[in-house]
Amino acid sequence: MQPGFGYEGVPVVVTGAASGIGARTSVRLRDLGADVTGVDVRPFGLEGVRFEHVDLTDPRSIDAGLDRLGTVRRLFNCAGLSGYHPAERVMKANFLGLRRLTDALVTRMGPGDAVASIASLGGLGFDRNLAAVTGLLDTPDFDAGWAWCVAHPEQFEKGGYPFSKQCLIVYTMRRCVPLAGRGVRINVIAPGPVDTPMLEDSRKSLGADTLAAIPRPL
């Protein structure tokens, strides 16, 4: 184990563990000694990573999965759908389901525990859309959140991806101070294009030229 990470024997949940960033995160954590449970809708065969089936678009599947997850000290929200998929599935998987799972799991966490979620550069501009984002975040649960989405189709003119990531970013901002009072950290990162299977979906929905035009750090 690499010194300083402190994952030996720590119970960890990684969503989206079947591929891409979620799969690599699961392997990295396993190699650091964590007790890793990978959550996904697709079974996978990562040695040393326990699989739990959870469909983030279905609140009943989320609740059933929560009963099986037990103690969690680290949560990595890596699951997500690109804008190539129907807006309803994208919004439910990328935010509404993520919120339901996270809100439940943080109640089991204590001082020193943490959550990290993956948003996207596609979520930038949340500050200019804050009224709409806040409207959704003020809904109390999954079903009410989706009802809000149905009533605001203007937020999905470009599909569900940008708005879902805007909501994730602001959700994290809103949760960080209350959770810090309990010693629990919650952070969100917003990467640009990453070479995963999801990137091919983005090429189909956005076009290769659009992706190629996104500035990349050296």
N, C-alpha and C positions, 0 to 999 in steps of 0.2 A: 504493500500500500504506500502511496506517495505521502510523505509526512505533511501534516497540517490540514488534511482534508477531514479526518475523523469520521469515516464512514463505516468502520469495522463493526458489523453486526447491527447497523442502523436500519430499521424498517423503512423502505422507500417505495413510493408508487410513481410510476412513469406512465402517462397516458400516451397513446399513439405509438406503442412500443413495437409494433409489427414492422415498421420501416422508417427510413429517413432519420431525422434528428432523434426521434424517440427511441429507435433501435440502437443508435450509437450511444445515446445517453445511458440506456439500460446496461449496455456492455461496459461502458466506462465505470459506472457505479458498481457493477458486479466486481470488476477488477479492483476496485478500491475497498472491497470487503463488505459492501452493503447487502442487506437482505432485500432483493428487488422483486417487486410485483409489477409486471407489465400489463397494462389495461388496453384493450383494443377490441374492435368488432371482428377482427380476423385472427385466427390462431397463428402462432408463430413457434419457431423451434430454437430459441436462444438458450443455449446451455446455461444453467444456473440462474435463469430468470423465470419466475412463476407466472403463468398466464391466467388472467381473469377476463372473461368476456363482459364488456360493458359497451352499450351503444349510447353514446352521448346525445343522440337525437331523441332518445326515448326516456322520459323520467322514470318509468317503471323499471327499466333495465339499470339505470343509475342507482336507484334505491336498493334493488336486489344486490348489485355489486357492492354497495356500501356495507351490507350485512356481512359480506365475506372478507372485506379488506382488513378489518381489525385495527390494530395500532399503526399509526403512520406518523413518522417524524419529519419526513421530507416528501414534498409533492412536486413533481415536474410535469407541468401541463404542456405536452408536446403535440397532442392530437390536434388535427385541423383539416379542413377541406378547402380547396382552392375555389376561386370564382367560377371555375368550369362547371361546378355542380349547381343544382337548383338552389335558389336563394334560401328557401325554407330549411333545407338540410344544412347549408353552410352556417346560417345564423344559429341553429340549434346546436350543432356540433362545436362551433368555434366560440360561442359565448354562453347561450342559455344553459346547455348541459354542463359546460365547464364551470359556470357559476354554481350550479346546484351541487356538483361534486365537491368543489372547493369549499363552499360554505359549510358543507357537512363535515369534511375532513378536518378543517381547522379547529372545530370544536374538540377534537381529540388531541390537539397539539398543545405543547407547553413551552416554557422558556428555552430558547436555543433552537427551536424547530423552525422550518422555513418552507416557503412556496416560491417556485419560479415558473413563470408562464412565458410562452413564446407568442408575441404579437407579430408585427410586420411593419415595414416601411409603408405598406398599404394603409395602415391605420393613422398615419400622419394627417394632420388637418382636423384632428378631434377637437382642438380648441375653437375652430370656426364652426363646429357642428355641436357645440356643447349643450345647447338647449335640447336637441333631439336625443343625444346620448344620455343626458340626465333624466329625460322622460322615461327612457327604457330602464335605466338603472334604478329608478324609484319604484318599479314594479316589484311586488313581493315574492314572486315565484316563477317557475318555468312557464306555466300555462298563461299567467297574466302577462309575462314578457312576450310570449308569442302573439297574444291578442293585441298587444301594443304594436307589434310589427305589422300585423295584418291591417291595422288602422292607419299605418303610416307608410304606404307603398313608395312614397317619394324617396325614402332612404335606400331603396333597393333598385334604383334605376340602372346602376352599374353592377347588379348582382349583390350577393350578401357579404362578400369578403371585406370590402373597406369598412363598412359599418360595424361588422362583428369585431374587427380588430380595434377600431376606435373605442368600442364599448369595453373591450378587455383592458386597454390602457387606462381608461378613466376609472374603471372598476378597481384596478390595483391601486391607483392613487387614493381612492376613497377608503379602501380597506387597510392601507398601510399603517396609519396612525392608530386606529383602534386596536389592531393586532399587535402593534409595537408595545402597547400598554400591557400586554400579556407576555411580552418577550418573544413573539413570533414575527419573523420577517416575511414580507411578501414583495416580490420584485417581478418586473416584466421586461423582456428584451424585445427589440424590434429589428430583426435582421433583414437584410436585402435578399436577393435571390440566392438560394442554396441548392446545390446539385443533389436533389432527392427525386424520388418518383413523382412527387407532387409538382415539381417544376414543369414536367411535360404537360400536365393539366393546365398550368398557367400559360404555357405557350399556345395552347389551343384556344384559351379564352381571351388572352390579351394580344397575342401575336408575337412572333419572335423578335420583330423590330422594336416593339415596345420594351421588351425585357432587355434587349441589347443596349437600349438607350439609358438604362438606369445607371447612374454613376457608381463606380466601384472603388473602394479604397485600395491603395497600393499594397 
